[in-house]
Amino acid sequence: MAKIRPDAPEVRTLTTELPPAGPDSADGLPTGDGCGKEGRKQIRVVIADDQALIRAGLRALLELQDDIAVVGEAETGDEAIQLAGQTTPDVVLMDIRMPGLDGIEATRRLAGDATAPGPRIIVLTTFELDEYVADAVLAGASGFMGKNADPDALAAAVRTVAGGGSLLSSTATRQLMGRFRDAPPPPSGGSAALDALTPREREVVMLLAAGESADDIAARLYLSPLTVKTHIGRAINKTGARDRTHLVVLALTSPPSDQRPTGAPDPPSLGTP
């Protein structure tokens, strides 16, 4: 049964307070301090999981943070969608396996609502290589977190995703790649999402889609990590991607007309910075 927290604050997070493409570590967890600053409006969170014990544990961890408020709990995907409409959360922690409407379809519906910007979605999973993680990311999730995450990692993940960042590790990216490695190329004349990017931006994005971290890309292309993150941020803006995770999905589903990710690539031509 869906539960709305009656004491939840009415304020919403201004997501512009955090950088839209914050740094991610190689294991998919956000880096940097990620701490709430005094005066920052609270990040509103809905927890969707069919196990009451899991919900209670996540709520207890998040309520230790001054800048995060749990505004509702849901046991099913249908309840998660209903709660999202009632409480306007910034982030939904979404379990995949729930009775009735599962977390993947609930994610797809929340992320695909064109009438209003929906919440960012973090998929809750037991194992990183859960067979459904790729489906959830393709449905619109901004990344995933293990249910056994420690309090600091969980809070940092919520802050990162609320600020427009993503949580997608190199391992999970390679799992996504496997879904498209043998897929046929886009139809002739089809629109490739990355064709509007500069050659350097395309190089960076395709390496990102091949599972490399920003630091790996920087070393490969002889650039600074900050420059790589700048290219990624520009690519997100040009393609209209929601975040870095969505950018990877675009690269895999609609790559530049002359490129398709096929595995860990050989060093590309350096082109111009």
N, C-alpha and C positions, 0 to 999 in steps of 0.2 A: 504494500500500500504506500502510495506516495506521501511524503511528509514534507511540509513546508515549515521551516524554522520561523516561528512567530517573532523571535527577537532579532531576525536578520536585519542588518542595516539597509536603508533605502538607497545609499549611494552606490555608484558604479565606478569601476576602475577606468581611468583615462589611459588607454593602452599606449598613447603616445609618450607616456612617461618613461617607457622602456624602449630601447632601440629595436627596430623592426626585424633585424637579422642579427640577434645577439650571438656571441661566440658559442660554439658547441665543442665539447671535448670529443675525443675519438670514440668514446664508448656511448655517446649519445646523451650524456648528462650535461646540463649547462655548466659553464665555467663562470668565473667572476664572483663577486660577492653576492649578487642577487638578493640582497637584504632589503626589506621594506624600510623606507625612510620616514622619519617623523612627519606627519601631515599627509602622507600618501593615502588616497582613498582605497578602501578595502576591495580586494578581488573577491568577487562573488562566485561560489563554487557549488555545483550540484554533484552529488555522488550517486551513481547508478550501478548497483550490484545486487544480485538476488540473495546474497548471504548477509544477514543482519550483523554477524560478527565482523565481517570485512568492512562493512559500512561504518560500524562503530569505531573500529580501529583507525580507519582513514580520517574520520571526523575528529577523533581525539588528537591525532597527529597535527592536523591542519589548524585546530583551534589553539594550538600552542603559539601560532603566529599572529602578531598584532594586525598584519595587513591582509589577512585572509579570513573570509567569513563563509561558513557552510550554510547555504540558504535553503537546501532541500535535499531529500533522499528519495531514490526511486528503486523499485525492485525489478522493473521490467523496462524494455525499450519504450513501450507506449507511455509509461509513467514518466520516463525521462523527457520525452518530447513535450508532454503536458506540463511538467514542472518548468522546463525551459521557457515555455510561453508565459507562465505565471510569474516566474521569479527573475527573468532576464539575467541569467548567470553570465559571467565572463568565461568560465571554464567548466566543462563537464568531465568528470572522471567516469569513463564508460567501460563497464565490464563487457566482454564479448558474448559469453554464454549466459543468456537469461531466458526465462520462459516467455512464450509468446513472441513478440517482436524482439529479435536479438540486437546486440549492440552494434553490429555492422550496419544493419538496415536503419536503426535509429540514427547512427552517425550520418549515413547518406541523406536522410531526410532533414536533419538539422543543418548539415553543411550545404545542402542543395536548395535551401529556401532563398529564392532570389528577392523576396519581398522585403527582407530586412537582414542585416548582418547577424549571423547566428553566433553562438558561443564557440570558442575553441574547444577541441575535444582531445583528451588524452585517453588512449586506450589502456585499460588495466589488463595485464597478462601475467601468467605464472612463469612462462619461459620466453626469452627473447625471440626464439625461433618458432613461436607458436604459428601453426599453419594458417591462422586467420589474421595475423598481423598485417600481411600484405594487403588482404582484402579491406581491412579497416583503413589503412592509409589511402588506398585508392578511393575509398568511400568519402574521404575528406578529413580524416583524423590528422592532427598536427604532430602525432608521434605516440609513443607508448611508454609506460612505466611498469616495472614489476610490482606486484602486490606486496612484496617484502622490502620495498625501498625504505631506506632510513628516513627519519623526519626531515633532515636538512635537504636531502636529494628530492624528496617529494615536494617540499615547499618551493625549492628552487625551480623545479619543473613547472609548477603552477605559475610562478612569476614569469618564467621565460615564455611560456605559451600565451599567457595573457598579454604579454608585450609584443606579440607577433612573431616570436621565435618558434623553433621547432625542436623536436626530440626524435632524431632518427640516427641511429648508429650506423657505422660502416657495414656491420654484419647484416642489419636489417635492409640496408640499401642493396646489398648484393642479393638478398632474398627477393627483393622487388625485381631486380634485374633478371633473375631466373624466370620470372613470369613473362618477360618480353623478349628474351634473347632469341627465341625461335619464331617470334611473331612476324607476320608479313609486314613489309614497310607500308607506310600510309599510301592510299590510292594516289595515282598520278594526278597532279593538279591540286591535291589536297593542301590545306593550310598547315604548315608546321609552326608550332608555337614559338620556336626559338629563332626563326629566320630573321626577326627584327633585331637580333642582338649583333654586336660587333664580333669579329672573329675571336678576339681575346675572351669576350664574355661567353661565347659558345664553347671555347676550349675549357674554361673553368667549369661551366655547368655540366658538360659531358663528363668531365673527370669526377665531379660531385656525384653524378648519376652512376658512375662506375664504382662508387663505394669509397672514394678517397675523402679524407678529412681536409679541412682548410689548410692545416699545416702540411699535409702530404702534397697538396696541390701547389702550395707556395714553394716547397723544395723542388718539385718537378719542373716548375716553370720559372724558377729563379726570381720569385717575387716575394714580397713581405706578406705575412698572414693578413695584415690589415688591408693590403691591396686586393688580395683574394676576396676578402669579405666585402670590400667595396664593390667588386665586380658582381658578386652574388646578390648584393642589395640592389644594384642597378638592374640586374636580370629579373629580379622579383618585380620591380616596378614596371619594367617594360612589358613583361608577359602578363601582368595582372595576377600573378600567383598569390595565394593567401600567405604563404610562408615558404621556408626552405624545403619542407617536405613536399608541398604541392609543386614546387619548381622541379624537384626530382621526378615526380610523377609525370609532369609535362614533358620532361626530357625523354622519359622512357616510352610514353605513349605517342608523342608527336615531336620527335627529334628534328634537328635541322635536316633539310632535304638531302644533304650530302653525308650525314653521319647517323649511325645507330650504335648504341653501346653494346659491345659484345663480350665484355669481360674486363679484367684489369688491363687498360690500354698501354700500348707502347707510348713513349713520349711523343706528343703531337708537335707539329711545327710551331715554333715559338711565335711567329707572327710579330705583331707590334703590341706593346703594353697598352 
